[in-house]
Amino acid sequence: MFKPINREIKEEILTKIKEGQKASGLASQYGISAKTIYTWLSRTIAPEISFSEFSKIKRENEELKRIIGMMALDLSVEKKRKIHFGINK
């Protein structure tokens, strides 16, 4: 059954996590699940990223997709070539 956690306790746990303590240890210490702590963390820690950094990552992602597509095409052509000419490797 879900039991509400006091706001001060939640903040205390999150502070201890940020100081380097392990979620599993704090979970057993406070009698809550580690999953609950990780959910809190995912909701409270928002990655701060600038628009230029986002754009750079987006361009890199598109370039990597393009490279993977070219490699997949090359492999497909090579496989068909081997089948057509009866080359076994």
C-alpha distance (Angstrom), angle and dihedral (degrees) to the residues before:
residue distance angle dihedral
M1 . . .
F2 3.79 . .
K3 3.77 114.9 .
P4 3.80 119.9 -168.1
I5 3.78 115.5 -118.4
N6 3.77 119.3 -137.8
R7 3.82 111.5 -108.6
E8 3.81 92.6 -126.5
I9 3.81 91.4 52.3
K10 3.80 90.6 49.1
E11 3.80 91.7 51.1
E12 3.81 90.4 46.3
I13 3.81 91.2 52.8
L14 3.81 92.8 47.4
T15 3.81 90.6 49.2
K16 3.80 90.8 51.7
I17 3.82 90.0 49.5
K18 3.80 90.2 52.4
E19 3.81 88.6 50.2
G20 3.79 89.1 57.8
Q21 3.78 106.4 -95.2
K22 3.80 117.5 140.9
A23 3.79 120.4 -103.7
S24 3.80 92.5 -137.5
G25 3.81 92.4 55.8
L26 3.79 92.9 46.8
A27 3.79 91.1 46.3
S28 3.78 92.5 57.3
Q29 3.81 91.6 40.9
Y30 3.81 92.4 54.8
G31 3.80 96.7 33.5
I32 3.80 97.5 -117.0
S33 3.78 132.9 113.8
A34 3.78 122.3 -91.8
K35 3.80 87.4 -130.5
T36 3.80 88.8 63.6
I37 3.80 90.7 53.8
Y38 3.80 92.0 48.3
T39 3.81 89.5 50.1
W40 3.80 89.8 53.1
L41 3.79 90.1 49.1
S42 3.79 93.4 50.3
R43 3.80 90.1 51.7
T44 3.79 97.3 45.1
I45 3.78 103.2 39.3
A46 3.77 109.6 69.7
P47 3.78 116.4 -179.8
E48 3.76 111.1 -117.5
I49 3.77 109.1 -140.2
S50 3.78 129.4 163.6
F51 3.77 122.7 -130.2
S52 3.80 91.4 -113.7
E53 3.81 91.3 51.9
F54 3.81 89.8 48.0
S55 3.82 90.3 50.4
K56 3.81 91.2 49.3
I57 3.81 92.1 50.8
K58 3.81 90.6 46.6
R59 3.84 91.2 52.4
E60 3.81 91.1 47.7
N61 3.80 90.3 49.6
E62 3.80 92.1 51.2
E63 3.82 91.3 47.6
L64 3.80 91.3 50.7
K65 3.80 90.9 49.5
R66 3.80 89.3 50.9
I67 3.82 91.6 50.5
I68 3.80 92.1 47.8
G69 3.80 89.9 49.4
M70 3.80 91.1 51.9
M71 3.80 91.5 48.2
A72 3.81 91.7 49.2
L73 3.80 90.2 49.8
D74 3.81 91.7 48.6
L75 3.80 90.8 50.4
S76 3.79 91.3 48.7
V77 3.81 92.4 49.9
E78 3.82 91.5 46.6
K79 3.81 91.3 49.7
K80 3.82 91.8 50.1
R81 3.79 90.2 47.0
K82 3.80 91.6 52.9
I83 3.78 91.4 48.7
H84 3.82 92.6 47.0
F85 3.80 94.8 49.0
G86 3.80 95.1 35.6
I87 3.79 94.6 -118.9
N88 3.79 113.5 162.1
K89 3.74 120.4 -167.1
